[in-house]
Amino acid sequence: MKKKKIYFITATNTDVGKTYAAEKILIKYHKKGKKVGYFKPIETGVVSTPLDGSKLLKLTKKFNSDFDFSLNEVVPYQFRLAASPFVAKKKSCIDIKNIFKQTKKLLKKCDVLIIEGAGGLMVPINKNYFMIDLIKGFQDLFNSKTILISSSALGSINDTLLSQKALHNYSINYQWYINLYKDKKDFKKVTLPFYKEYFDKISFL
């Protein structure tokens, strides 16, 4: 039996590039000849259709015709309000066990499953359950690998170090990448010097 791989894409904040990173990883493993799959358990700010989920499900089906899941199966929790899942769900219920159950179904149709989180690590899903708890759950249950995406914008050093500290505190293994898309001209002058001094390795998307 082929060993399945799961990558959970998270970020230092919202609008940092999780969907872009998920797309790049889908393409990477497709080029390696792997059957790829995509899962976004929760998407908020959904007016008519989940934009991130529908875009990457379409790409996934292009790469893997066996991944015959509907949009509602790939994005099981959709909420109209562009807010944290805890706020956006209002009186609805987000069943964490159901998310893990759905993961098992999706894994049957792929070799590599890319999971895209919502917002940053400390975004609340339920009152006392945060995105980082979901990531930890995936690692414990599925031996998933976590990918942390940082912005290149001014102020990103603080967000990056806080996020990395949180991941360390939860004993979550992760890879770190910078999405060089904001303040690109200033990044080399105001942010990169510290990263070069502080980290042994710096990787970009």
PyMOL commands that place a pseudoatom at each C-alpha (Angstrom):
pseudoatom trace, name=CA, resn=MET, resi=1, chain=A, elem=C, hetatm=0, pos=[0.000, 0.000, 0.000]
pseudoatom trace, name=CA, resn=LYS, resi=2, chain=A, elem=C, hetatm=0, pos=[1.301, 3.425, -0.975]
pseudoatom trace, name=CA, resn=LYS, resi=3, chain=A, elem=C, hetatm=0, pos=[2.208, 5.728, 1.871]
pseudoatom trace, name=CA, resn=LYS, resi=4, chain=A, elem=C, hetatm=0, pos=[-0.059, 8.766, 1.875]
pseudoatom trace, name=CA, resn=LYS, resi=5, chain=A, elem=C, hetatm=0, pos=[1.250, 12.266, 2.514]
pseudoatom trace, name=CA, resn=ILE, resi=6, chain=A, elem=C, hetatm=0, pos=[-0.638, 15.199, 4.006]
pseudoatom trace, name=CA, resn=TYR, resi=7, chain=A, elem=C, hetatm=0, pos=[0.572, 18.781, 3.970]
pseudoatom trace, name=CA, resn=PHE, resi=8, chain=A, elem=C, hetatm=0, pos=[-1.274, 21.345, 6.070]
pseudoatom trace, name=CA, resn=ILE, resi=9, chain=A, elem=C, hetatm=0, pos=[-0.803, 24.895, 4.775]
pseudoatom trace, name=CA, resn=THR, resi=10, chain=A, elem=C, hetatm=0, pos=[-1.047, 27.609, 7.400]
pseudoatom trace, name=CA, resn=ALA, resi=11, chain=A, elem=C, hetatm=0, pos=[0.211, 31.179, 7.613]
pseudoatom trace, name=CA, resn=THR, resi=12, chain=A, elem=C, hetatm=0, pos=[1.192, 33.984, 9.938]
pseudoatom trace, name=CA, resn=ASN, resi=13, chain=A, elem=C, hetatm=0, pos=[-2.096, 35.755, 9.183]
pseudoatom trace, name=CA, resn=THR, resi=14, chain=A, elem=C, hetatm=0, pos=[-4.906, 36.001, 6.663]
pseudoatom trace, name=CA, resn=ASP, resi=15, chain=A, elem=C, hetatm=0, pos=[-4.198, 37.001, 3.031]
pseudoatom trace, name=CA, resn=VAL, resi=16, chain=A, elem=C, hetatm=0, pos=[-0.583, 35.877, 3.262]
pseudoatom trace, name=CA, resn=GLY, resi=17, chain=A, elem=C, hetatm=0, pos=[-0.674, 33.273, 0.500]
pseudoatom trace, name=CA, resn=LYS, resi=18, chain=A, elem=C, hetatm=0, pos=[-2.024, 29.930, 1.726]
pseudoatom trace, name=CA, resn=THR, resi=19, chain=A, elem=C, hetatm=0, pos=[-4.028, 29.316, -1.451]
pseudoatom trace, name=CA, resn=TYR, resi=20, chain=A, elem=C, hetatm=0, pos=[-1.071, 30.299, -3.624]
pseudoatom trace, name=CA, resn=ALA, resi=21, chain=A, elem=C, hetatm=0, pos=[1.175, 27.926, -1.661]
pseudoatom trace, name=CA, resn=ALA, resi=22, chain=A, elem=C, hetatm=0, pos=[-1.371, 25.111, -1.908]
pseudoatom trace, name=CA, resn=GLU, resi=23, chain=A, elem=C, hetatm=0, pos=[-1.537, 25.614, -5.671]
pseudoatom trace, name=CA, resn=LYS, resi=24, chain=A, elem=C, hetatm=0, pos=[2.240, 25.450, -6.029]
pseudoatom trace, name=CA, resn=ILE, resi=25, chain=A, elem=C, hetatm=0, pos=[2.455, 22.242, -3.986]
pseudoatom trace, name=CA, resn=LEU, resi=26, chain=A, elem=C, hetatm=0, pos=[-0.374, 20.638, -5.968]
pseudoatom trace, name=CA, resn=ILE, resi=27, chain=A, elem=C, hetatm=0, pos=[1.505, 21.410, -9.180]
pseudoatom trace, name=CA, resn=LYS, resi=28, chain=A, elem=C, hetatm=0, pos=[4.796, 20.172, -7.709]
pseudoatom trace, name=CA, resn=TYR, resi=29, chain=A, elem=C, hetatm=0, pos=[3.467, 16.737, -6.792]
pseudoatom trace, name=CA, resn=HIS, resi=30, chain=A, elem=C, hetatm=0, pos=[1.434, 16.411, -9.969]
pseudoatom trace, name=CA, resn=LYS, resi=31, chain=A, elem=C, hetatm=0, pos=[4.656, 16.895, -11.937]
pseudoatom trace, name=CA, resn=LYS, resi=32, chain=A, elem=C, hetatm=0, pos=[6.194, 14.128, -9.821]
pseudoatom trace, name=CA, resn=GLY, resi=33, chain=A, elem=C, hetatm=0, pos=[3.477, 11.781, -11.024]
pseudoatom trace, name=CA, resn=LYS, resi=34, chain=A, elem=C, hetatm=0, pos=[1.521, 11.724, -7.773]
pseudoatom trace, name=CA, resn=LYS, resi=35, chain=A, elem=C, hetatm=0, pos=[-2.254, 11.687, -7.494]
pseudoatom trace, name=CA, resn=VAL, resi=36, chain=A, elem=C, hetatm=0, pos=[-3.024, 14.921, -5.681]
pseudoatom trace, name=CA, resn=GLY, resi=37, chain=A, elem=C, hetatm=0, pos=[-5.992, 15.902, -3.531]
pseudoatom trace, name=CA, resn=TYR, resi=38, chain=A, elem=C, hetatm=0, pos=[-7.186, 19.133, -1.924]
pseudoatom trace, name=CA, resn=PHE, resi=39, chain=A, elem=C, hetatm=0, pos=[-9.146, 19.891, 1.258]
pseudoatom trace, name=CA, resn=LYS, resi=40, chain=A, elem=C, hetatm=0, pos=[-10.171, 23.200, 2.817]
pseudoatom trace, name=CA, resn=PRO, resi=41, chain=A, elem=C, hetatm=0, pos=[-12.200, 22.228, 5.893]
pseudoatom trace, name=CA, resn=ILE, resi=42, chain=A, elem=C, hetatm=0, pos=[-13.421, 25.759, 6.617]
pseudoatom trace, name=CA, resn=GLU, resi=43, chain=A, elem=C, hetatm=0, pos=[-13.823, 28.792, 4.366]
pseudoatom trace, name=CA, resn=THR, resi=44, chain=A, elem=C, hetatm=0, pos=[-15.385, 32.071, 5.470]
pseudoatom trace, name=CA, resn=GLY, resi=45, chain=A, elem=C, hetatm=0, pos=[-16.414, 35.071, 3.387]
pseudoatom trace, name=CA, resn=VAL, resi=46, chain=A, elem=C, hetatm=0, pos=[-18.382, 32.780, 1.074]
pseudoatom trace, name=CA, resn=VAL, resi=47, chain=A, elem=C, hetatm=0, pos=[-21.059, 34.807, -0.723]
pseudoatom trace, name=CA, resn=SER, resi=48, chain=A, elem=C, hetatm=0, pos=[-22.161, 32.383, -3.423]
pseudoatom trace, name=CA, resn=THR, resi=49, chain=A, elem=C, hetatm=0, pos=[-19.314, 29.883, -3.729]
pseudoatom trace, name=CA, resn=PRO, resi=50, chain=A, elem=C, hetatm=0, pos=[-16.065, 29.325, -1.800]
pseudoatom trace, name=CA, resn=LEU, resi=51, chain=A, elem=C, hetatm=0, pos=[-13.537, 31.040, -4.057]
pseudoatom trace, name=CA, resn=ASP, resi=52, chain=A, elem=C, hetatm=0, pos=[-10.374, 29.370, -2.727]
pseudoatom trace, name=CA, resn=GLY, resi=53, chain=A, elem=C, hetatm=0, pos=[-11.950, 25.936, -2.554]
pseudoatom trace, name=CA, resn=SER, resi=54, chain=A, elem=C, hetatm=0, pos=[-13.542, 26.033, -5.989]
pseudoatom trace, name=CA, resn=LYS, resi=55, chain=A, elem=C, hetatm=0, pos=[-10.373, 27.298, -7.660]
pseudoatom trace, name=CA, resn=LEU, resi=56, chain=A, elem=C, hetatm=0, pos=[-8.147, 24.576, -6.250]
pseudoatom trace, name=CA, resn=LEU, resi=57, chain=A, elem=C, hetatm=0, pos=[-10.715, 21.802, -6.541]
pseudoatom trace, name=CA, resn=LYS, resi=58, chain=A, elem=C, hetatm=0, pos=[-10.930, 22.587, -10.252]
pseudoatom trace, name=CA, resn=LEU, resi=59, chain=A, elem=C, hetatm=0, pos=[-7.139, 22.362, -10.524]
pseudoatom trace, name=CA, resn=THR, resi=60, chain=A, elem=C, hetatm=0, pos=[-7.085, 19.140, -8.517]
pseudoatom trace, name=CA, resn=LYS, resi=61, chain=A, elem=C, hetatm=0, pos=[-9.657, 17.478, -10.771]
pseudoatom trace, name=CA, resn=LYS, resi=62, chain=A, elem=C, hetatm=0, pos=[-7.633, 18.546, -13.797]
pseudoatom trace, name=CA, resn=PHE, resi=63, chain=A, elem=C, hetatm=0, pos=[-4.631, 16.735, -12.336]
pseudoatom trace, name=CA, resn=ASN, resi=64, chain=A, elem=C, hetatm=0, pos=[-6.502, 13.780, -10.803]
pseudoatom trace, name=CA, resn=SER, resi=65, chain=A, elem=C, hetatm=0, pos=[-9.711, 12.638, -12.501]
pseudoatom trace, name=CA, resn=ASP, resi=66, chain=A, elem=C, hetatm=0, pos=[-10.265, 10.067, -9.735]
pseudoatom trace, name=CA, resn=PHE, resi=67, chain=A, elem=C, hetatm=0, pos=[-10.744, 12.856, -7.199]
pseudoatom trace, name=CA, resn=ASP, resi=68, chain=A, elem=C, hetatm=0, pos=[-14.481, 12.894, -7.832]
pseudoatom trace, name=CA, resn=PHE, resi=69, chain=A, elem=C, hetatm=0, pos=[-15.624, 14.881, -4.793]
pseudoatom trace, name=CA, resn=SER, resi=70, chain=A, elem=C, hetatm=0, pos=[-18.083, 17.749, -4.824]
pseudoatom trace, name=CA, resn=LEU, resi=71, chain=A, elem=C, hetatm=0, pos=[-17.229, 21.257, -3.666]
pseudoatom trace, name=CA, resn=ASN, resi=72, chain=A, elem=C, hetatm=0, pos=[-19.290, 20.748, -0.514]
pseudoatom trace, name=CA, resn=GLU, resi=73, chain=A, elem=C, hetatm=0, pos=[-17.247, 17.668, 0.331]
pseudoatom trace, name=CA, resn=VAL, resi=74, chain=A, elem=C, hetatm=0, pos=[-13.949, 19.470, -0.170]
pseudoatom trace, name=CA, resn=VAL, resi=75, chain=A, elem=C, hetatm=0, pos=[-15.112, 22.604, 1.682]
pseudoatom trace, name=CA, resn=PRO, resi=76, chain=A, elem=C, hetatm=0, pos=[-17.580, 21.144, 4.216]
pseudoatom trace, name=CA, resn=TYR, resi=77, chain=A, elem=C, hetatm=0, pos=[-17.901, 24.267, 6.358]
pseudoatom trace, name=CA, resn=GLN, resi=78, chain=A, elem=C, hetatm=0, pos=[-18.762, 27.433, 4.437]
pseudoatom trace, name=CA, resn=PHE, resi=79, chain=A, elem=C, hetatm=0, pos=[-19.808, 30.695, 6.080]
pseudoatom trace, name=CA, resn=ARG, resi=80, chain=A, elem=C, hetatm=0, pos=[-20.830, 34.022, 4.579]
pseudoatom trace, name=CA, resn=LEU, resi=81, chain=A, elem=C, hetatm=0, pos=[-19.248, 36.372, 7.112]
pseudoatom trace, name=CA, resn=ALA, resi=82, chain=A, elem=C, hetatm=0, pos=[-15.565, 37.127, 6.461]
pseudoatom trace, name=CA, resn=ALA, resi=83, chain=A, elem=C, hetatm=0, pos=[-14.431, 36.489, 10.025]
pseudoatom trace, name=CA, resn=SER, resi=84, chain=A, elem=C, hetatm=0, pos=[-12.900, 33.789, 12.164]
pseudoatom trace, name=CA, resn=PRO, resi=85, chain=A, elem=C, hetatm=0, pos=[-14.767, 30.481, 11.933]
pseudoatom trace, name=CA, resn=PHE, resi=86, chain=A, elem=C, hetatm=0, pos=[-15.931, 30.873, 15.545]
pseudoatom trace, name=CA, resn=VAL, resi=87, chain=A, elem=C, hetatm=0, pos=[-17.626, 34.174, 14.748]
pseudoatom trace, name=CA, resn=ALA, resi=88, chain=A, elem=C, hetatm=0, pos=[-18.687, 33.357, 11.190]
pseudoatom trace, name=CA, resn=LYS, resi=89, chain=A, elem=C, hetatm=0, pos=[-20.429, 30.112, 12.132]
pseudoatom trace, name=CA, resn=LYS, resi=90, chain=A, elem=C, hetatm=0, pos=[-22.805, 31.957, 14.515]
pseudoatom trace, name=CA, resn=LYS, resi=91, chain=A, elem=C, hetatm=0, pos=[-25.021, 29.199, 15.964]
pseudoatom trace, name=CA, resn=SER, resi=92, chain=A, elem=C, hetatm=0, pos=[-23.827, 26.519, 13.553]
pseudoatom trace, name=CA, resn=CYS, resi=93, chain=A, elem=C, hetatm=0, pos=[-21.607, 23.660, 14.668]
pseudoatom trace, name=CA, resn=ILE, resi=94, chain=A, elem=C, hetatm=0, pos=[-18.148, 22.844, 13.353]
pseudoatom trace, name=CA, resn=ASP, resi=95, chain=A, elem=C, hetatm=0, pos=[-17.587, 19.154, 14.084]
pseudoatom trace, name=CA, resn=ILE, resi=96, chain=A, elem=C, hetatm=0, pos=[-13.853, 18.489, 14.306]
pseudoatom trace, name=CA, resn=LYS, resi=97, chain=A, elem=C, hetatm=0, pos=[-14.356, 14.716, 14.224]
pseudoatom trace, name=CA, resn=ASN, resi=98, chain=A, elem=C, hetatm=0, pos=[-16.246, 15.138, 10.954]
pseudoatom trace, name=CA, resn=ILE, resi=99, chain=A, elem=C, hetatm=0, pos=[-13.267, 17.009, 9.480]
pseudoatom trace, name=CA, resn=PHE, resi=100, chain=A, elem=C, hetatm=0, pos=[-10.962, 14.096, 10.296]
pseudoatom trace, name=CA, resn=LYS, resi=101, chain=A, elem=C, hetatm=0, pos=[-13.532, 11.614, 8.997]
pseudoatom trace, name=CA, resn=GLN, resi=102, chain=A, elem=C, hetatm=0, pos=[-13.756, 13.492, 5.701]
pseudoatom trace, name=CA, resn=THR, resi=103, chain=A, elem=C, hetatm=0, pos=[-9.974, 13.517, 5.468]
pseudoatom trace, name=CA, resn=LYS, resi=104, chain=A, elem=C, hetatm=0, pos=[-9.920, 9.720, 5.464]
pseudoatom trace, name=CA, resn=LYS, resi=105, chain=A, elem=C, hetatm=0, pos=[-12.398, 9.673, 2.566]
pseudoatom trace, name=CA, resn=LEU, resi=106, chain=A, elem=C, hetatm=0, pos=[-10.370, 12.135, 0.512]
pseudoatom trace, name=CA, resn=LEU, resi=107, chain=A, elem=C, hetatm=0, pos=[-7.130, 10.236, 1.152]
pseudoatom trace, name=CA, resn=LYS, resi=108, chain=A, elem=C, hetatm=0, pos=[-8.545, 7.162, -0.553]
pseudoatom trace, name=CA, resn=LYS, resi=109, chain=A, elem=C, hetatm=0, pos=[-8.427, 8.974, -3.909]
pseudoatom trace, name=CA, resn=CYS, resi=110, chain=A, elem=C, hetatm=0, pos=[-4.950, 10.509, -3.761]
pseudoatom trace, name=CA, resn=ASP, resi=111, chain=A, elem=C, hetatm=0, pos=[-1.302, 10.002, -2.828]
pseudoatom trace, name=CA, resn=VAL, resi=112, chain=A, elem=C, hetatm=0, pos=[-0.762, 13.548, -1.551]
pseudoatom trace, name=CA, resn=LEU, resi=113, chain=A, elem=C, hetatm=0, pos=[-3.473, 15.581, 0.159]
pseudoatom trace, name=CA, resn=ILE, resi=114, chain=A, elem=C, hetatm=0, pos=[-3.030, 19.345, 0.523]
pseudoatom trace, name=CA, resn=ILE, resi=115, chain=A, elem=C, hetatm=0, pos=[-5.048, 20.867, 3.365]
pseudoatom trace, name=CA, resn=GLU, resi=116, chain=A, elem=C, hetatm=0, pos=[-5.513, 24.620, 3.483]
pseudoatom trace, name=CA, resn=GLY, resi=117, chain=A, elem=C, hetatm=0, pos=[-6.248, 26.277, 6.802]
pseudoatom trace, name=CA, resn=ALA, resi=118, chain=A, elem=C, hetatm=0, pos=[-8.193, 29.470, 7.449]
pseudoatom trace, name=CA, resn=GLY, resi=119, chain=A, elem=C, hetatm=0, pos=[-6.384, 32.558, 8.711]
pseudoatom trace, name=CA, resn=GLY, resi=120, chain=A, elem=C, hetatm=0, pos=[-3.464, 32.185, 11.096]
pseudoatom trace, name=CA, resn=LEU, resi=121, chain=A, elem=C, hetatm=0, pos=[-2.592, 29.753, 13.853]
pseudoatom trace, name=CA, resn=MET, resi=122, chain=A, elem=C, hetatm=0, pos=[-4.601, 31.307, 16.663]
pseudoatom trace, name=CA, resn=VAL, resi=123, chain=A, elem=C, hetatm=0, pos=[-7.795, 31.823, 14.669]
pseudoatom trace, name=CA, resn=PRO, resi=124, chain=A, elem=C, hetatm=0, pos=[-10.619, 30.368, 16.796]
pseudoatom trace, name=CA, resn=ILE, resi=125, chain=A, elem=C, hetatm=0, pos=[-12.691, 27.548, 15.345]
pseudoatom trace, name=CA, resn=ASN, resi=126, chain=A, elem=C, hetatm=0, pos=[-14.665, 26.881, 18.514]
pseudoatom trace, name=CA, resn=LYS, resi=127, chain=A, elem=C, hetatm=0, pos=[-14.496, 28.657, 21.871]
pseudoatom trace, name=CA, resn=ASN, resi=128, chain=A, elem=C, hetatm=0, pos=[-11.490, 26.740, 23.143]
pseudoatom trace, name=CA, resn=TYR, resi=129, chain=A, elem=C, hetatm=0, pos=[-10.254, 25.186, 19.902]
pseudoatom trace, name=CA, resn=PHE, resi=130, chain=A, elem=C, hetatm=0, pos=[-7.982, 27.074, 17.517]
pseudoatom trace, name=CA, resn=MET, resi=131, chain=A, elem=C, hetatm=0, pos=[-6.512, 26.456, 14.080]
pseudoatom trace, name=CA, resn=ILE, resi=132, chain=A, elem=C, hetatm=0, pos=[-3.276, 25.321, 15.697]
pseudoatom trace, name=CA, resn=ASP, resi=133, chain=A, elem=C, hetatm=0, pos=[-5.235, 22.644, 17.597]
pseudoatom trace, name=CA, resn=LEU, resi=134, chain=A, elem=C, hetatm=0, pos=[-6.591, 21.363, 14.290]
pseudoatom trace, name=CA, resn=ILE, resi=135, chain=A, elem=C, hetatm=0, pos=[-3.071, 21.258, 12.868]
pseudoatom trace, name=CA, resn=LYS, resi=136, chain=A, elem=C, hetatm=0, pos=[-1.864, 19.338, 15.913]
pseudoatom trace, name=CA, resn=GLY, resi=137, chain=A, elem=C, hetatm=0, pos=[-4.764, 16.921, 15.473]
pseudoatom trace, name=CA, resn=PHE, resi=138, chain=A, elem=C, hetatm=0, pos=[-3.768, 16.257, 11.875]
pseudoatom trace, name=CA, resn=GLN, resi=139, chain=A, elem=C, hetatm=0, pos=[-0.170, 15.652, 12.901]
pseudoatom trace, name=CA, resn=ASP, resi=140, chain=A, elem=C, hetatm=0, pos=[-1.160, 13.240, 15.675]
pseudoatom trace, name=CA, resn=LEU, resi=141, chain=A, elem=C, hetatm=0, pos=[-3.726, 11.316, 13.616]
pseudoatom trace, name=CA, resn=PHE, resi=142, chain=A, elem=C, hetatm=0, pos=[-2.225, 11.382, 10.119]
pseudoatom trace, name=CA, resn=ASN, resi=143, chain=A, elem=C, hetatm=0, pos=[1.442, 12.296, 10.632]
pseudoatom trace, name=CA, resn=SER, resi=144, chain=A, elem=C, hetatm=0, pos=[0.834, 15.374, 8.503]
pseudoatom trace, name=CA, resn=LYS, resi=145, chain=A, elem=C, hetatm=0, pos=[3.538, 17.895, 7.634]
pseudoatom trace, name=CA, resn=THR, resi=146, chain=A, elem=C, hetatm=0, pos=[2.907, 21.571, 8.320]
pseudoatom trace, name=CA, resn=ILE, resi=147, chain=A, elem=C, hetatm=0, pos=[3.971, 24.412, 6.053]
pseudoatom trace, name=CA, resn=LEU, resi=148, chain=A, elem=C, hetatm=0, pos=[4.048, 27.928, 7.501]
pseudoatom trace, name=CA, resn=ILE, resi=149, chain=A, elem=C, hetatm=0, pos=[3.809, 30.838, 5.070]
pseudoatom trace, name=CA, resn=SER, resi=150, chain=A, elem=C, hetatm=0, pos=[5.091, 34.289, 6.041]
pseudoatom trace, name=CA, resn=SER, resi=151, chain=A, elem=C, hetatm=0, pos=[4.461, 37.620, 4.396]
pseudoatom trace, name=CA, resn=SER, resi=152, chain=A, elem=C, hetatm=0, pos=[7.290, 39.795, 3.142]
pseudoatom trace, name=CA, resn=ALA, resi=153, chain=A, elem=C, hetatm=0, pos=[5.556, 42.958, 4.348]
pseudoatom trace, name=CA, resn=LEU, resi=154, chain=A, elem=C, hetatm=0, pos=[6.952, 45.302, 6.978]
pseudoatom trace, name=CA, resn=GLY, resi=155, chain=A, elem=C, hetatm=0, pos=[6.059, 43.851, 10.382]
pseudoatom trace, name=CA, resn=SER, resi=156, chain=A, elem=C, hetatm=0, pos=[6.270, 40.265, 9.222]
pseudoatom trace, name=CA, resn=ILE, resi=157, chain=A, elem=C, hetatm=0, pos=[9.231, 39.454, 11.480]
pseudoatom trace, name=CA, resn=ASN, resi=158, chain=A, elem=C, hetatm=0, pos=[7.029, 39.745, 14.552]
pseudoatom trace, name=CA, resn=ASP, resi=159, chain=A, elem=C, hetatm=0, pos=[4.274, 37.607, 13.019]
pseudoatom trace, name=CA, resn=THR, resi=160, chain=A, elem=C, hetatm=0, pos=[6.785, 35.009, 11.843]
pseudoatom trace, name=CA, resn=LEU, resi=161, chain=A, elem=C, hetatm=0, pos=[8.552, 34.598, 15.184]
pseudoatom trace, name=CA, resn=LEU, resi=162, chain=A, elem=C, hetatm=0, pos=[5.305, 34.457, 17.153]
pseudoatom trace, name=CA, resn=SER, resi=163, chain=A, elem=C, hetatm=0, pos=[3.902, 31.818, 14.799]
pseudoatom trace, name=CA, resn=GLN, resi=164, chain=A, elem=C, hetatm=0, pos=[7.071, 29.739, 14.951]
pseudoatom trace, name=CA, resn=LYS, resi=165, chain=A, elem=C, hetatm=0, pos=[7.104, 29.938, 18.744]
pseudoatom trace, name=CA, resn=ALA, resi=166, chain=A, elem=C, hetatm=0, pos=[3.491, 28.745, 18.859]
pseudoatom trace, name=CA, resn=LEU, resi=167, chain=A, elem=C, hetatm=0, pos=[4.304, 25.797, 16.593]
pseudoatom trace, name=CA, resn=HIS, resi=168, chain=A, elem=C, hetatm=0, pos=[7.285, 24.874, 18.760]
pseudoatom trace, name=CA, resn=ASN, resi=169, chain=A, elem=C, hetatm=0, pos=[5.139, 25.064, 21.902]
pseudoatom trace, name=CA, resn=TYR, resi=170, chain=A, elem=C, hetatm=0, pos=[2.679, 22.618, 20.332]
pseudoatom trace, name=CA, resn=SER, resi=171, chain=A, elem=C, hetatm=0, pos=[5.514, 20.313, 19.188]
pseudoatom trace, name=CA, resn=ILE, resi=172, chain=A, elem=C, hetatm=0, pos=[4.431, 20.727, 15.577]
pseudoatom trace, name=CA, resn=ASN, resi=173, chain=A, elem=C, hetatm=0, pos=[7.051, 20.011, 12.938]
pseudoatom trace, name=CA, resn=TYR, resi=174, chain=A, elem=C, hetatm=0, pos=[6.969, 22.522, 10.104]
pseudoatom trace, name=CA, resn=GLN, resi=175, chain=A, elem=C, hetatm=0, pos=[8.657, 23.933, 7.048]
pseudoatom trace, name=CA, resn=TRP, resi=176, chain=A, elem=C, hetatm=0, pos=[8.803, 27.703, 6.660]
pseudoatom trace, name=CA, resn=TYR, resi=177, chain=A, elem=C, hetatm=0, pos=[8.491, 29.741, 3.454]
pseudoatom trace, name=CA, resn=ILE, resi=178, chain=A, elem=C, hetatm=0, pos=[8.288, 33.440, 2.703]
pseudoatom trace, name=CA, resn=ASN, resi=179, chain=A, elem=C, hetatm=0, pos=[5.772, 34.607, 0.138]
pseudoatom trace, name=CA, resn=LEU, resi=180, chain=A, elem=C, hetatm=0, pos=[7.601, 37.513, -1.503]
pseudoatom trace, name=CA, resn=TYR, resi=181, chain=A, elem=C, hetatm=0, pos=[4.678, 39.588, -2.725]
pseudoatom trace, name=CA, resn=LYS, resi=182, chain=A, elem=C, hetatm=0, pos=[4.328, 42.663, -0.469]
pseudoatom trace, name=CA, resn=ASP, resi=183, chain=A, elem=C, hetatm=0, pos=[6.892, 45.452, -0.021]
pseudoatom trace, name=CA, resn=LYS, resi=184, chain=A, elem=C, hetatm=0, pos=[9.145, 43.513, -2.389]
pseudoatom trace, name=CA, resn=LYS, resi=185, chain=A, elem=C, hetatm=0, pos=[11.505, 46.430, -2.995]
pseudoatom trace, name=CA, resn=ASP, resi=186, chain=A, elem=C, hetatm=0, pos=[11.886, 47.155, 0.728]
pseudoatom trace, name=CA, resn=PHE, resi=187, chain=A, elem=C, hetatm=0, pos=[12.078, 43.522, 1.874]
pseudoatom trace, name=CA, resn=LYS, resi=188, chain=A, elem=C, hetatm=0, pos=[15.816, 43.169, 1.203]
pseudoatom trace, name=CA, resn=LYS, resi=189, chain=A, elem=C, hetatm=0, pos=[16.528, 46.322, 3.167]
pseudoatom trace, name=CA, resn=VAL, resi=190, chain=A, elem=C, hetatm=0, pos=[14.132, 46.206, 6.134]
pseudoatom trace, name=CA, resn=THR, resi=191, chain=A, elem=C, hetatm=0, pos=[13.380, 42.512, 6.767]
pseudoatom trace, name=CA, resn=LEU, resi=192, chain=A, elem=C, hetatm=0, pos=[15.879, 40.194, 5.079]
pseudoatom trace, name=CA, resn=PRO, resi=193, chain=A, elem=C, hetatm=0, pos=[18.948, 41.383, 7.066]
pseudoatom trace, name=CA, resn=PHE, resi=194, chain=A, elem=C, hetatm=0, pos=[17.446, 40.052, 10.300]
pseudoatom trace, name=CA, resn=TYR, resi=195, chain=A, elem=C, hetatm=0, pos=[16.340, 36.783, 8.721]
pseudoatom trace, name=CA, resn=LYS, resi=196, chain=A, elem=C, hetatm=0, pos=[19.851, 36.217, 7.369]
pseudoatom trace, name=CA, resn=GLU, resi=197, chain=A, elem=C, hetatm=0, pos=[21.336, 36.826, 10.800]
pseudoatom trace, name=CA, resn=TYR, resi=198, chain=A, elem=C, hetatm=0, pos=[18.760, 34.806, 12.739]
pseudoatom trace, name=CA, resn=PHE, resi=199, chain=A, elem=C, hetatm=0, pos=[18.013, 31.784, 10.529]
pseudoatom trace, name=CA, resn=ASP, resi=200, chain=A, elem=C, hetatm=0, pos=[20.375, 29.219, 9.055]
pseudoatom trace, name=CA, resn=LYS, resi=201, chain=A, elem=C, hetatm=0, pos=[18.107, 28.725, 6.047]
pseudoatom trace, name=CA, resn=ILE, resi=202, chain=A, elem=C, hetatm=0, pos=[15.575, 30.967, 4.306]
pseudoatom trace, name=CA, resn=SER, resi=203, chain=A, elem=C, hetatm=0, pos=[13.180, 29.561, 1.720]
pseudoatom trace, name=CA, resn=PHE, resi=204, chain=A, elem=C, hetatm=0, pos=[10.851, 31.378, -0.639]
pseudoatom trace, name=CA, resn=LEU, resi=205, chain=A, elem=C, hetatm=0, pos=[7.707, 30.164, -2.361]
for i in range(1, 205): cmd.bond("trace and resi %d" % i, "trace and resi %d" % (i + 1))
show_as sticks, trace
zoom trace
